[in-house]
Amino acid sequence: MDKHAEAKFPWSHVIGYILSLVLTIIALVAGLNHMASLVALMTIILILAAIQILVQLFFFMHITEKHGPRYNVITLIVAFTFTFAIIGGSIWIMAFSQVSS
C-alpha cells in the first residue's frame, strides 16, 4: 500500500458525517415543530431516512468500491427486498384488515 494513500485525509467520511447530521436535524426540526400535516410529515421523514441510508452506504460502507466481494451487494439487495416486503406487508395488513365484532 502506498504511504501517500494511508496519510490521505478522509474527506468522504467528514462529508458523510456532516450530511448525516444535517438530515437528522432537518427531520428533528420538522417533527418537533409540526411543520406539516401528519401524512406530509411522515412522508418527509421517510424521504430523509431513505437519503440517510444512501449517505451511509456510499460514504461509510463504500458500496461503490470495486475491490470488495460481489456477494456483499447481492446480500444488500436481498436484505432490502426482505425489509420492503416486511414493511409493505405490515402496512398492507394494518390498512386493509377489517375488525370483526
Backbone as numpy.savetxt, mean C-alpha at the origin, in Angstrom:
# Nx Ny Nz CAx CAy CAz Cx Cy Cz
31.96 -6.35 -4.72 31.12 -5.17 -4.72 32.00 -3.93 -4.72
31.57 -2.94 -5.42 32.33 -1.69 -5.56 32.24 -0.87 -4.28
33.38 -0.30 -3.84 33.38 0.52 -2.63 32.52 1.77 -2.81
32.51 2.30 -4.03 31.71 3.49 -4.29 30.21 3.18 -4.14
29.79 2.00 -4.54 28.38 1.62 -4.42 27.99 1.45 -2.96
28.91 0.99 -2.11 28.61 0.81 -0.70 28.48 2.14 0.02
29.23 3.15 -0.39 29.23 4.43 0.29 28.14 5.37 -0.22
27.38 4.94 -1.20 26.34 5.78 -1.78 25.22 6.03 -0.76
24.78 7.28 -0.69 23.72 7.65 0.25 22.38 7.07 -0.25
21.58 6.48 0.63 20.34 5.83 0.21 19.19 6.83 -0.03
19.29 7.59 -1.11 18.27 8.60 -1.40 16.89 7.98 -1.60
16.83 6.79 -2.18 15.52 6.18 -2.39 14.82 5.88 -1.07
15.59 5.51 -0.05 14.97 5.27 1.26 14.47 6.57 1.89
15.22 7.64 1.74 14.81 8.93 2.29 13.54 9.42 1.59
13.52 9.32 0.27 12.34 9.76 -0.49 11.13 8.90 -0.13
11.33 7.58 -0.03 10.24 6.69 0.36 9.71 6.99 1.76
10.62 7.30 2.67 10.22 7.62 4.04 9.40 8.91 4.07
9.85 9.92 3.35 9.13 11.19 3.31 7.75 11.02 2.66
7.70 10.26 1.56 6.41 10.00 0.92 5.47 9.24 1.86
5.99 8.28 2.60 5.17 7.53 3.55 4.61 8.44 4.65
5.46 9.33 5.14 5.00 10.28 6.16 3.91 11.20 5.61
4.14 11.73 4.42 3.16 12.65 3.81 1.83 11.95 3.59
1.85 10.74 3.05 0.61 10.01 2.81 -0.12 9.70 4.11
0.62 9.35 5.14 0.01 9.05 6.44 -0.60 10.31 7.05
0.10 11.42 6.96 -0.40 12.68 7.53 -1.65 13.14 6.79
-1.67 13.00 5.47 -2.85 13.39 4.69 -4.06 12.56 5.13
-3.88 11.25 5.27 -4.98 10.38 5.70 -5.43 10.73 7.12
-4.48 11.00 8.00 -4.81 11.35 9.38 -5.59 12.66 9.46
-5.13 13.68 8.75 -5.81 14.97 8.77 -7.21 14.87 8.17
-7.32 14.14 7.06 -8.63 13.98 6.43 -9.60 13.25 7.36
-9.10 12.23 8.06 -9.97 11.47 8.96 -10.34 12.24 10.22
-9.39 12.94 10.80 -9.68 13.65 12.05 -10.54 14.90 11.85
-10.40 15.54 10.69 -11.15 16.77 10.45 -12.46 16.55 9.71
-12.80 15.31 9.42 -14.05 14.98 8.72 -14.22 15.87 7.49
-13.24 15.87 6.61 -13.20 16.76 5.46 -14.19 16.39 4.36
-14.81 15.24 4.44 -15.74 14.81 3.40 -16.78 13.88 4.03
-17.71 13.42 3.19 -18.68 12.46 3.68 -17.98 11.15 3.99
-18.67 10.26 4.66 -18.05 9.00 5.07 -17.58 8.19 3.88
-18.39 8.11 2.83 -18.01 7.33 1.65 -16.80 7.96 0.97
-16.81 9.26 0.80 -15.68 9.95 0.17 -14.42 9.82 1.02
-14.57 9.93 2.32 -13.43 9.81 3.22 -12.83 8.41 3.17
-13.65 7.39 3.16 -13.16 6.02 3.05 -12.47 5.79 1.70
-13.02 6.38 0.64 -12.40 6.26 -0.68 -11.03 6.92 -0.70
-10.94 8.11 -0.12 -9.66 8.82 -0.05 -8.64 8.01 0.73
-9.04 7.47 1.87 -8.12 6.70 2.70 -7.68 5.42 1.99
-8.60 4.75 1.29 -8.23 3.54 0.55 -7.27 3.85 -0.59
-7.47 4.96 -1.28 -6.56 5.36 -2.36 -5.18 5.67 -1.79
-5.15 6.40 -0.68 -3.87 6.71 -0.04 -3.18 5.44 0.46
-3.95 4.47 0.93 -3.37 3.19 1.37 -2.77 2.43 0.19
-3.45 2.45 -0.95 -2.91 1.78 -2.14 -1.62 2.44 -2.60
-1.59 3.76 -2.56 -0.36 4.48 -2.93 0.75 4.15 -1.93
0.38 4.04 -0.66 1.36 3.68 0.38 1.96 2.30 0.12
1.13 1.36 -0.32 1.63 0.02 -0.65 2.65 0.11 -1.77
2.34 0.89 -2.80 3.26 1.04 -3.92 4.58 1.69 -3.49
4.48 2.70 -2.63 5.70 3.34 -2.12 6.55 2.32 -1.36
5.93 1.52 -0.53 6.67 0.51 0.23 7.34 -0.50 -0.70
6.59 -0.94 -1.71 7.14 -1.94 -2.63 8.32 -1.41 -3.44
8.18 -0.22 -3.97 9.20 0.29 -4.87 10.39 0.93 -4.16
10.16 1.58 -3.03 11.26 2.28 -2.37 11.96 1.44 -1.31
11.25 0.53 -0.65 11.85 -0.22 0.44 12.06 -1.70 0.12
11.15 -2.30 -0.62 11.28 -3.72 -0.92 11.96 -3.96 -2.27
12.27 -2.90 -2.99 13.03 -2.96 -4.25 12.44 -3.98 -5.21
11.15 -3.88 -5.45 10.45 -4.84 -6.30 10.93 -4.79 -7.75
11.54 -3.69 -8.16 11.96 -3.55 -9.55 13.38 -4.04 -9.81
14.10 -4.40 -8.76 15.47 -4.88 -8.96 15.46 -6.24 -9.63
16.34 -6.43 -10.57 16.34 -7.64 -11.39 17.17 -8.78 -10.82
18.06 -8.52 -9.87 18.95 -9.58 -9.41 18.30 -10.53 -8.41
17.10 -10.24 -7.95 16.42 -11.12 -7.01 15.71 -12.26 -7.73
15.30 -13.27 -6.99 14.59 -14.39 -7.61 13.21 -13.98 -8.10
12.78 -14.56 -9.22 11.51 -14.20 -9.82 10.32 -14.72 -9.02
10.53 -15.73 -8.20 9.40 -16.26 -7.45 8.90 -15.26 -6.41
9.69 -14.26 -6.04 9.20 -13.23 -5.12 8.06 -12.45 -5.75
8.17 -12.14 -7.03 7.11 -11.40 -7.72 5.87 -12.28 -7.84
6.05 -13.55 -8.16 4.92 -14.47 -8.26 4.23 -14.60 -6.90
5.00 -14.72 -5.85 4.44 -14.80 -4.50 3.66 -13.54 -4.16
4.18 -12.40 -4.55 3.49 -11.13 -4.30 2.17 -11.07 -5.04
2.14 -11.52 -6.29 0.90 -11.53 -7.07 -0.13 -12.45 -6.44
0.29 -13.63 -6.00 -0.63 -14.56 -5.34 -1.15 -13.97 -4.03
-0.29 -13.31 -3.28 -0.71 -12.68 -2.03 -1.75 -11.59 -2.28
-1.53 -10.76 -3.31 -2.52 -9.74 -3.65 -3.84 -10.36 -4.08
-3.77 -11.44 -4.85 -4.99 -12.12 -5.30 -5.79 -12.63 -4.10
-5.12 -13.30 -3.17 -5.80 -13.80 -1.98 -6.36 -12.65 -1.14
-5.57 -11.59 -1.00 -6.02 -10.45 -0.19 -7.27 -9.82 -0.78
-7.23 -9.56 -2.09 -8.41 -8.95 -2.72 -9.60 -9.89 -2.72
-9.38 -11.20 -2.84 -10.49 -12.15 -2.78 -11.13 -12.18 -1.40
-10.31 -12.14 -0.37 -10.84 -12.16 1.00 -11.58 -10.86 1.30
-10.98 -9.74 0.95 -11.62 -8.44 1.21 -12.89 -8.31 0.37
-12.79 -8.65 -0.92 -13.96 -8.56 -1.79 -15.08 -9.48 -1.34
-14.72 -10.70 -0.95 -15.74 -11.63 -0.44 -16.38 -11.16 0.84
-15.60 -10.58 1.72 -16.15 -10.05 2.98 -17.10 -8.90 2.71
-16.70 -7.99 1.83 -17.58 -6.87 1.49 -18.85 -7.38 0.80
-18.70 -8.36 -0.07 -19.86 -8.94 -0.76 -20.84 -9.53 0.25
-20.33 -10.30 1.20 -21.19 -10.93 2.20 -21.86 -9.88 3.07
-21.11 -8.85 3.50 -21.70 -7.82 4.35 -22.73 -6.98 3.59
-22.50 -6.76 2.31 -23.40 -5.89 1.54 -24.67 -6.62 1.11
-24.57 -7.91 0.79 -25.70 -8.59 0.19 -26.31 -9.67 1.06
-25.89 -9.79 2.29 -26.51 -10.78 3.16 -27.82 -10.21 3.69
-28.80 -11.09 3.76 -30.10 -10.66 4.28 -30.30 -11.25 5.66
-30.73 -10.41 6.54 -30.98 -10.85 7.90 -32.38 -11.42 7.94
-32.47 -12.69 8.29 -33.80 -13.30 8.37 -34.25 -13.33 9.82
-35.52 -13.08 10.01 -36.06 -13.01 11.37 -36.57 -14.34 11.81
